[in-house]
Amino acid sequence: MTLGELPIGGSAIVDRVEGARAFRRRLLELGLIPGTKVEVLRVAPLGDPIELLVRGYRLSLRREDAALVSLREGAA
């Protein structure tokens, strides 16, 4: 499952971040590190972007970018 597929209110653990090197680095800097719990708080009316709760702060990502973050189920 990817972060872009996670439903509103759903939570999971980051397993892997894919994409270009600069993109991966930016997401890692924003706290999307493997082993981190993420939760989808809400989605914009047209489905893009999505708002996430990561490490106690809110992060908005385009669904296209969120699709590059692989998740696994479980609690952090």
Biopython code that builds the backbone (N, CA, C, O; Angstrom):
import numpy as np
from Bio.PDB.StructureBuilder import StructureBuilder

atoms = [
    (1, "MET", "N", (0.846, -1.173, 0.000)),
    (1, "MET", "CA", (0.000, 0.000, 0.000)),
    (1, "MET", "C", (0.897, 1.243, 0.000)),
    (1, "MET", "O", (1.993, 1.235, 0.560)),
    (2, "THR", "N", (0.413, 2.295, -0.631)),
    (2, "THR", "CA", (1.170, 3.542, -0.650)),
    (2, "THR", "C", (0.432, 4.601, 0.164)),
    (2, "THR", "O", (-0.745, 4.442, 0.488)),
    (3, "LEU", "N", (1.125, 5.662, 0.483)),
    (3, "LEU", "CA", (0.530, 6.758, 1.241)),
    (3, "LEU", "C", (-0.620, 7.395, 0.477)),
    (3, "LEU", "O", (-1.572, 7.874, 1.092)),
    (4, "GLY", "N", (-0.555, 7.410, -0.830)),
    (4, "GLY", "CA", (-1.624, 7.973, -1.642)),
    (4, "GLY", "C", (-2.908, 7.155, -1.612)),
    (4, "GLY", "O", (-3.973, 7.675, -1.948)),
    (5, "GLU", "N", (-2.831, 5.892, -1.218)),
    (5, "GLU", "CA", (-3.995, 5.003, -1.153)),
    (5, "GLU", "C", (-4.616, 4.930, 0.236)),
    (5, "GLU", "O", (-5.711, 4.387, 0.387)),
    (6, "LEU", "N", (-3.944, 5.463, 1.253)),
    (6, "LEU", "CA", (-4.430, 5.385, 2.631)),
    (6, "LEU", "C", (-5.691, 6.227, 2.783)),
    (6, "LEU", "O", (-5.694, 7.392, 2.386)),
    (7, "PRO", "N", (-6.769, 5.667, 3.350)),
    (7, "PRO", "CA", (-8.022, 6.419, 3.476)),
    (7, "PRO", "C", (-7.964, 7.463, 4.587)),
    (7, "PRO", "O", (-7.079, 7.413, 5.442)),
    (8, "ILE", "N", (-8.898, 8.403, 4.577)),
    (8, "ILE", "CA", (-8.987, 9.411, 5.630)),
    (8, "ILE", "C", (-9.172, 8.707, 6.968)),
    (8, "ILE", "O", (-9.997, 7.803, 7.096)),
    (9, "GLY", "N", (-8.396, 9.130, 7.964)),
    (9, "GLY", "CA", (-8.447, 8.517, 9.285)),
    (9, "GLY", "C", (-7.568, 7.292, 9.417)),
    (9, "GLY", "O", (-7.377, 6.785, 10.522)),
    (10, "GLY", "N", (-7.028, 6.809, 8.308)),
    (10, "GLY", "CA", (-6.164, 5.632, 8.325)),
    (10, "GLY", "C", (-4.756, 5.991, 8.766)),
    (10, "GLY", "O", (-4.287, 7.106, 8.541)),
    (11, "SER", "N", (-4.092, 5.041, 9.393)),
    (11, "SER", "CA", (-2.704, 5.257, 9.787)),
    (11, "SER", "C", (-1.895, 4.014, 9.441)),
    (11, "SER", "O", (-2.429, 2.908, 9.352)),
    (12, "ALA", "N", (-0.615, 4.216, 9.252)),
    (12, "ALA", "CA", (0.296, 3.129, 8.897)),
    (12, "ALA", "C", (1.722, 3.587, 9.199)),
    (12, "ALA", "O", (1.947, 4.712, 9.645)),
    (13, "ILE", "N", (2.656, 2.711, 8.952)),
    (13, "ILE", "CA", (4.072, 2.968, 9.196)),
    (13, "ILE", "C", (4.783, 3.110, 7.851)),
    (13, "ILE", "O", (4.567, 2.310, 6.941)),
    (14, "VAL", "N", (5.626, 4.127, 7.733)),
    (14, "VAL", "CA", (6.408, 4.325, 6.508)),
    (14, "VAL", "C", (7.387, 3.161, 6.375)),
    (14, "VAL", "O", (8.129, 2.852, 7.307)),
    (15, "ASP", "N", (7.380, 2.526, 5.217)),
    (15, "ASP", "CA", (8.276, 1.407, 4.954)),
    (15, "ASP", "C", (9.433, 1.826, 4.057)),
    (15, "ASP", "O", (10.581, 1.453, 4.298)),
    (16, "ARG", "N", (9.124, 2.609, 3.013)),
    (16, "ARG", "CA", (10.155, 2.982, 2.032)),
    (16, "ARG", "C", (9.714, 4.232, 1.281)),
    (16, "ARG", "O", (8.527, 4.422, 1.013)),
    (17, "VAL", "N", (10.677, 5.078, 0.945)),
    (17, "VAL", "CA", (10.411, 6.272, 0.143)),
    (17, "VAL", "C", (11.158, 6.108, -1.172)),
    (17, "VAL", "O", (12.370, 5.894, -1.189)),
    (18, "GLU", "N", (10.416, 6.210, -2.284)),
    (18, "GLU", "CA", (11.014, 6.046, -3.606)),
    (18, "GLU", "C", (11.039, 7.382, -4.331)),
    (18, "GLU", "O", (10.606, 8.398, -3.788)),
    (19, "GLY", "N", (11.548, 7.379, -5.560)),
    (19, "GLY", "CA", (11.602, 8.587, -6.364)),
    (19, "GLY", "C", (13.015, 9.080, -6.551)),
    (19, "GLY", "O", (13.978, 8.409, -6.179)),
    (20, "ALA", "N", (13.132, 10.259, -7.132)),
    (20, "ALA", "CA", (14.445, 10.854, -7.388)),
    (20, "ALA", "C", (15.160, 11.138, -6.067)),
    (20, "ALA", "O", (14.522, 11.331, -5.033)),
    (21, "ARG", "N", (16.459, 11.161, -6.116)),
    (21, "ARG", "CA", (17.264, 11.339, -4.905)),
    (21, "ARG", "C", (16.899, 12.610, -4.142)),
    (21, "ARG", "O", (16.736, 12.567, -2.923)),
    (22, "ALA", "N", (16.769, 13.731, -4.833)),
    (22, "ALA", "CA", (16.439, 15.000, -4.171)),
    (22, "ALA", "C", (15.051, 14.935, -3.532)),
    (22, "ALA", "O", (14.838, 15.474, -2.446)),
    (23, "PHE", "N", (14.114, 14.277, -4.203)),
    (23, "PHE", "CA", (12.770, 14.133, -3.669)),
    (23, "PHE", "C", (12.782, 13.276, -2.407)),
    (23, "PHE", "O", (12.162, 13.641, -1.407)),
    (24, "ARG", "N", (13.482, 12.136, -2.442)),
    (24, "ARG", "CA", (13.583, 11.269, -1.263)),
    (24, "ARG", "C", (14.194, 12.023, -0.097)),
    (24, "ARG", "O", (13.711, 11.936, 1.032)),
    (25, "ARG", "N", (15.243, 12.753, -0.372)),
    (25, "ARG", "CA", (15.917, 13.497, 0.687)),
    (25, "ARG", "C", (14.973, 14.510, 1.325)),
    (25, "ARG", "O", (14.952, 14.658, 2.547)),
    (26, "ARG", "N", (14.200, 15.199, 0.510)),
    (26, "ARG", "CA", (13.265, 16.205, 1.025)),
    (26, "ARG", "C", (12.202, 15.557, 1.923)),
    (26, "ARG", "O", (11.897, 16.081, 2.995)),
    (27, "LEU", "N", (11.648, 14.441, 1.499)),
    (27, "LEU", "CA", (10.654, 13.771, 2.329)),
    (27, "LEU", "C", (11.264, 13.247, 3.628)),
    (27, "LEU", "O", (10.623, 13.295, 4.678)),
    (28, "LEU", "N", (12.479, 12.756, 3.564)),
    (28, "LEU", "CA", (13.158, 12.315, 4.784)),
    (28, "LEU", "C", (13.379, 13.493, 5.727)),
    (28, "LEU", "O", (13.203, 13.355, 6.937)),
    (29, "GLU", "N", (13.761, 14.648, 5.188)),
    (29, "GLU", "CA", (13.936, 15.846, 6.002)),
    (29, "GLU", "C", (12.628, 16.292, 6.648)),
    (29, "GLU", "O", (12.635, 16.862, 7.739)),
    (30, "LEU", "N", (11.504, 16.031, 5.974)),
    (30, "LEU", "CA", (10.198, 16.403, 6.506)),
    (30, "LEU", "C", (9.672, 15.384, 7.520)),
    (30, "LEU", "O", (8.593, 15.577, 8.080)),
    (31, "GLY", "N", (10.407, 14.322, 7.759)),
    (31, "GLY", "CA", (10.035, 13.367, 8.788)),
    (31, "GLY", "C", (9.456, 12.062, 8.304)),
    (31, "GLY", "O", (9.089, 11.224, 9.127)),
    (32, "LEU", "N", (9.356, 11.851, 7.014)),
    (32, "LEU", "CA", (8.825, 10.586, 6.484)),
    (32, "LEU", "C", (9.949, 9.553, 6.411)),
    (32, "LEU", "O", (10.362, 9.129, 5.332)),
    (33, "ILE", "N", (10.421, 9.171, 7.570)),
    (33, "ILE", "CA", (11.524, 8.224, 7.708)),
    (33, "ILE", "C", (10.938, 6.832, 7.918)),
    (33, "ILE", "O", (9.946, 6.696, 8.633)),
    (34, "PRO", "N", (11.521, 5.796, 7.318)),
    (34, "PRO", "CA", (11.013, 4.447, 7.556)),
    (34, "PRO", "C", (10.886, 4.167, 9.055)),
    (34, "PRO", "O", (11.799, 4.439, 9.836)),
    (35, "GLY", "N", (9.724, 3.613, 9.436)),
    (35, "GLY", "CA", (9.436, 3.327, 10.834)),
    (35, "GLY", "C", (8.580, 4.383, 11.505)),
    (35, "GLY", "O", (8.167, 4.205, 12.651)),
    (36, "THR", "N", (8.303, 5.486, 10.809)),
    (36, "THR", "CA", (7.505, 6.583, 11.347)),
    (36, "THR", "C", (6.022, 6.353, 11.068)),
    (36, "THR", "O", (5.644, 5.948, 9.969)),
    (37, "LYS", "N", (5.184, 6.616, 12.077)),
    (37, "LYS", "CA", (3.736, 6.485, 11.912)),
    (37, "LYS", "C", (3.201, 7.725, 11.201)),
    (37, "LYS", "O", (3.585, 8.848, 11.530)),
    (38, "VAL", "N", (2.318, 7.522, 10.232)),
    (38, "VAL", "CA", (1.640, 8.619, 9.537)),
    (38, "VAL", "C", (0.143, 8.367, 9.571)),
    (38, "VAL", "O", (-0.306, 7.221, 9.566)),
    (39, "GLU", "N", (-0.624, 9.450, 9.607)),
    (39, "GLU", "CA", (-2.085, 9.357, 9.608)),
    (39, "GLU", "C", (-2.637, 10.370, 8.623)),
    (39, "GLU", "O", (-2.171, 11.508, 8.574)),
    (40, "VAL", "N", (-3.630, 9.965, 7.833)),
    (40, "VAL", "CA", (-4.282, 10.876, 6.895)),
    (40, "VAL", "C", (-5.378, 11.619, 7.653)),
    (40, "VAL", "O", (-6.310, 11.004, 8.173)),
    (41, "LEU", "N", (-5.258, 12.947, 7.713)),
    (41, "LEU", "CA", (-6.233, 13.763, 8.421)),
    (41, "LEU", "C", (-7.394, 14.176, 7.533)),
    (41, "LEU", "O", (-8.557, 14.051, 7.918)),
    (42, "ARG", "N", (-7.074, 14.669, 6.341)),
    (42, "ARG", "CA", (-8.127, 15.073, 5.411)),
    (42, "ARG", "C", (-7.571, 15.154, 3.997)),
    (42, "ARG", "O", (-6.363, 15.123, 3.764)),
    (43, "VAL", "N", (-8.509, 15.260, 3.071)),
    (43, "VAL", "CA", (-8.166, 15.336, 1.651)),
    (43, "VAL", "C", (-8.889, 16.538, 1.069)),
    (43, "VAL", "O", (-10.046, 16.787, 1.410)),
    (44, "ALA", "N", (-8.229, 17.284, 0.200)),
    (44, "ALA", "CA", (-8.841, 18.440, -0.450)),
    (44, "ALA", "C", (-10.065, 17.997, -1.256)),
    (44, "ALA", "O", (-10.148, 16.834, -1.650)),
    (45, "PRO", "N", (-11.003, 18.892, -1.503)),
    (45, "PRO", "CA", (-12.245, 18.540, -2.198)),
    (45, "PRO", "C", (-12.061, 17.799, -3.524)),
    (45, "PRO", "O", (-12.859, 16.918, -3.845)),
    (46, "LEU", "N", (-11.056, 18.127, -4.277)),
    (46, "LEU", "CA", (-10.835, 17.445, -5.554)),
    (46, "LEU", "C", (-9.861, 16.276, -5.433)),
    (46, "LEU", "O", (-9.432, 15.713, -6.440)),
    (47, "GLY", "N", (-9.513, 15.911, -4.189)),
    (47, "GLY", "CA", (-8.670, 14.754, -3.950)),
    (47, "GLY", "C", (-7.186, 15.025, -3.891)),
    (47, "GLY", "O", (-6.403, 14.093, -3.703)),
    (48, "ASP", "N", (-6.775, 16.253, -4.042)),
    (48, "ASP", "CA", (-5.351, 16.574, -4.064)),
    (48, "ASP", "C", (-5.140, 17.982, -3.553)),
    (48, "ASP", "O", (-5.771, 18.885, -4.103)),
    (49, "PRO", "N", (-4.331, 18.258, -2.572)),
    (49, "PRO", "CA", (-3.410, 17.387, -1.846)),
    (49, "PRO", "C", (-4.087, 16.675, -0.667)),
    (49, "PRO", "O", (-5.275, 16.857, -0.398)),
    (50, "ILE", "N", (-3.276, 15.854, 0.026)),
    (50, "ILE", "CA", (-3.752, 15.199, 1.239)),
    (50, "ILE", "C", (-2.991, 15.771, 2.425)),
    (50, "ILE", "O", (-1.818, 16.125, 2.308)),
    (51, "GLU", "N", (-3.662, 15.860, 3.565)),
    (51, "GLU", "CA", (-3.040, 16.382, 4.784)),
    (51, "GLU", "C", (-2.736, 15.219, 5.717)),
    (51, "GLU", "O", (-3.604, 14.393, 6.000)),
    (52, "LEU", "N", (-1.503, 15.161, 6.188)),
    (52, "LEU", "CA", (-1.022, 14.060, 7.016)),
    (52, "LEU", "C", (-0.607, 14.567, 8.392)),
    (52, "LEU", "O", (-0.244, 15.732, 8.557)),
    (53, "LEU", "N", (-0.665, 13.682, 9.364)),
    (53, "LEU", "CA", (-0.090, 13.953, 10.677)),
    (53, "LEU", "C", (1.165, 13.098, 10.770)),
    (53, "LEU", "O", (1.099, 11.869, 10.759)),
    (54, "VAL", "N", (2.307, 13.766, 10.862)),
    (54, "VAL", "CA", (3.611, 13.099, 10.910)),
    (54, "VAL", "C", (4.408, 13.699, 12.055)),
    (54, "VAL", "O", (4.684, 14.899, 12.060)),
    (55, "ARG", "N", (4.778, 12.875, 13.023)),
    (55, "ARG", "CA", (5.617, 13.326, 14.136)),
    (55, "ARG", "C", (5.073, 14.572, 14.837)),
    (55, "ARG", "O", (5.843, 15.433, 15.262)),
    (56, "GLY", "N", (3.758, 14.665, 14.956)),
    (56, "GLY", "CA", (3.141, 15.765, 15.689)),
    (56, "GLY", "C", (2.887, 17.030, 14.887)),
    (56, "GLY", "O", (2.432, 18.022, 15.455)),
    (57, "TYR", "N", (3.156, 17.033, 13.617)),
    (57, "TYR", "CA", (2.853, 18.211, 12.803)),
    (57, "TYR", "C", (2.083, 17.791, 11.551)),
    (57, "TYR", "O", (2.059, 16.616, 11.187)),
    (58, "ARG", "N", (1.462, 18.760, 10.909)),
    (58, "ARG", "CA", (0.655, 18.505, 9.715)),
    (58, "ARG", "C", (1.478, 18.776, 8.466)),
    (58, "ARG", "O", (2.160, 19.794, 8.355)),
    (59, "LEU", "N", (1.396, 17.847, 7.539)),
    (59, "LEU", "CA", (2.147, 17.932, 6.292)),
    (59, "LEU", "C", (1.180, 17.698, 5.146)),
    (59, "LEU", "O", (0.405, 16.742, 5.176)),
    (60, "SER", "N", (1.216, 18.547, 4.151)),
    (60, "SER", "CA", (0.388, 18.366, 2.952)),
    (60, "SER", "C", (1.269, 17.904, 1.807)),
    (60, "SER", "O", (2.327, 18.476, 1.544)),
    (61, "LEU", "N", (0.813, 16.860, 1.130)),
    (61, "LEU", "CA", (1.533, 16.303, -0.019)),
    (61, "LEU", "C", (0.582, 16.106, -1.181)),
    (61, "LEU", "O", (-0.593, 15.787, -0.996)),
    (62, "ARG", "N", (1.106, 16.299, -2.383)),
    (62, "ARG", "CA", (0.313, 15.945, -3.565)),
    (62, "ARG", "C", (0.163, 14.432, -3.595)),
    (62, "ARG", "O", (1.068, 13.705, -3.185)),
    (63, "ARG", "N", (-0.960, 13.968, -4.073)),
    (63, "ARG", "CA", (-1.218, 12.525, -4.122)),
    (63, "ARG", "C", (-0.160, 11.818, -4.986)),
    (63, "ARG", "O", (0.232, 10.689, -4.692)),
    (64, "GLU", "N", (0.290, 12.479, -6.034)),
    (64, "GLU", "CA", (1.333, 11.923, -6.917)),
    (64, "GLU", "C", (2.613, 11.641, -6.124)),
    (64, "GLU", "O", (3.249, 10.604, -6.314)),
    (65, "ASP", "N", (2.985, 12.564, -5.240)),
    (65, "ASP", "CA", (4.180, 12.376, -4.412)),
    (65, "ASP", "C", (3.942, 11.332, -3.328)),
    (65, "ASP", "O", (4.828, 10.535, -3.022)),
    (66, "ALA", "N", (2.744, 11.339, -2.749)),
    (66, "ALA", "CA", (2.415, 10.381, -1.705)),
    (66, "ALA", "C", (2.439, 8.952, -2.238)),
    (66, "ALA", "O", (2.686, 8.016, -1.477)),
    (67, "ALA", "N", (2.189, 8.772, -3.519)),
    (67, "ALA", "CA", (2.199, 7.444, -4.121)),
    (67, "ALA", "C", (3.601, 6.826, -4.134)),
    (67, "ALA", "O", (3.742, 5.624, -4.356)),
    (68, "LEU", "N", (4.621, 7.626, -3.901)),
    (68, "LEU", "CA", (5.992, 7.127, -3.890)),
    (68, "LEU", "C", (6.454, 6.697, -2.502)),
    (68, "LEU", "O", (7.603, 6.293, -2.323)),
    (69, "VAL", "N", (5.552, 6.785, -1.514)),
    (69, "VAL", "CA", (5.872, 6.373, -0.139)),
    (69, "VAL", "C", (5.148, 5.056, 0.137)),
    (69, "VAL", "O", (3.918, 5.021, 0.193)),
    (70, "SER", "N", (5.905, 3.982, 0.309)),
    (70, "SER", "CA", (5.330, 2.674, 0.603)),
    (70, "SER", "C", (5.089, 2.558, 2.102)),
    (70, "SER", "O", (5.874, 3.055, 2.910)),
    (71, "LEU", "N", (3.984, 1.889, 2.464)),
    (71, "LEU", "CA", (3.592, 1.750, 3.863)),
    (71, "LEU", "C", (3.473, 0.287, 4.240)),
    (71, "LEU", "O", (3.341, -0.589, 3.385)),
    (72, "ARG", "N", (3.522, 0.047, 5.542)),
    (72, "ARG", "CA", (3.180, -1.252, 6.097)),
    (72, "ARG", "C", (2.258, -1.007, 7.272)),
    (72, "ARG", "O", (2.289, 0.065, 7.877)),
    (73, "GLU", "N", (1.451, -1.977, 7.595)),
    (73, "GLU", "CA", (0.508, -1.809, 8.692)),
    (73, "GLU", "C", (1.240, -2.027, 10.007)),
    (73, "GLU", "O", (2.284, -2.677, 10.056)),
    (74, "GLY", "N", (0.668, -1.470, 11.075)),
    (74, "GLY", "CA", (1.238, -1.641, 12.399)),
    (74, "GLY", "C", (1.257, -0.327, 13.151)),
    (74, "GLY", "O", (0.958, 0.725, 12.586)),
    (75, "ALA", "N", (1.602, -0.386, 14.408)),
    (75, "ALA", "CA", (1.673, 0.811, 15.250)),
    (75, "ALA", "C", (3.128, 1.152, 15.513)),
    (75, "ALA", "O", (3.981, 0.273, 15.639)),
    (76, "ALA", "N", (3.390, 2.453, 15.593)),
    (76, "ALA", "CA", (4.764, 2.908, 15.842)),
    (76, "ALA", "C", (5.090, 2.884, 17.305)),
    (76, "ALA", "O", (6.203, 3.235, 17.695)),
]
sb = StructureBuilder()
sb.init_structure("model")
sb.init_model(0)
sb.init_chain("A")
sb.init_seg("    ")
for serial, (resi, resn, name, xyz) in enumerate(atoms, 1):
    if name == "N":
        sb.init_residue(resn, " ", resi, " ")
    sb.init_atom(name, np.array(xyz, "f"), 0.0, 1.0, " ", f" {name:<3s}", serial, name[0])
structure = sb.get_structure()
